[in-house]
Amino acid sequence: MKDNYRPGTTFASRAMRRAYVLMFVFMAFTGSGQMPIFARYYISDLPGMAWSADFYLTHYLHYLGACLFLALLAYAALDYLLSGRRRCALTGVAYVCIALLGGIVITGIFRVLKNLPDVVFSPVFTMFIDIAHLGFMILYIVAALFSLIGKRRWLTTKNSHLEWEQPQPS
């Protein structure tokens, strides 16, 4: 019996992909707002963009987006671990992107910790965390563009028809 499952063809996976891209663009925009570039480069002067010059608003929106993004990543990871592993395998691009996403998440957690009032990091470690967070983000964008341009997917189907092949009668 041949399994005709192809990764990325269901409505749920297309919706997840769109949500992931939208969330990533939102996080990149609000993360850029943590650097005071929107007022400096007159982005906040565009109609409807005045809110982007408010550091605290973009800061809280970035935190809210991070919570939603972590929930989206957790859902995708659990979906793959609980049901997708039987049909799909991760590709090399997926492993690279997952490692970079892990770096973004870990450095993001340290950035949240450094903003707590009772947590004090050295200035050198704080600068390292900030640059590492930005660096992981840039590397992820490069890897994602490489994946998109090279048409490399995160998942590939396993040869399930070989596993489920019925013995032929003699």
C-alpha positions, 0 to 999 in steps of 0.5 A: 500500500503506497502512502501518497502523503507529501509534506506541506500540502495540507491546509493546516501546513499552509496556514502554519507556514503563513502564520510563521512568515507573518510572525517572523516579519512582525518579530523582525519589525518590532525587534528593529524597533528596539534599536531607535531607527524608526524615528531616526530614519523617518519611518515613524513619519509615514502615515499610520506608523507613528506608533513605531517610534514608541520604544516601550510599545515596540518592546512590549509588542516584541515580547507579545510576538515572542510569546506567540512565536514560541507557542507556534514553534512548540506546536510545530515541534510537537506536531512533528514529534507526535505524528510527522516523524512517521511520514517525514524526515528533517533535511539538512537545511532544517537542522541548520535552521532549527539550530539558528532558531534555538540560538535566537530563542536562547539569546532572546531569553537572556535578553528578557532576563537582562531587562528584569530589575533584579538581574544584573549582567556585566556590560560585556556579557550584555553586549555579547547577548545583544550582538549574538541575538542579532547575529543569529537572526541575520544568519537565520535570514540568510539560511532561510533565503538560501532555502527559499532560493534553492527550493530546499524544504525542511521536510522530505517524505520517507519511503513509507511504501517500502515499510508497508509493502505487503508480501506478494503471494507465491 
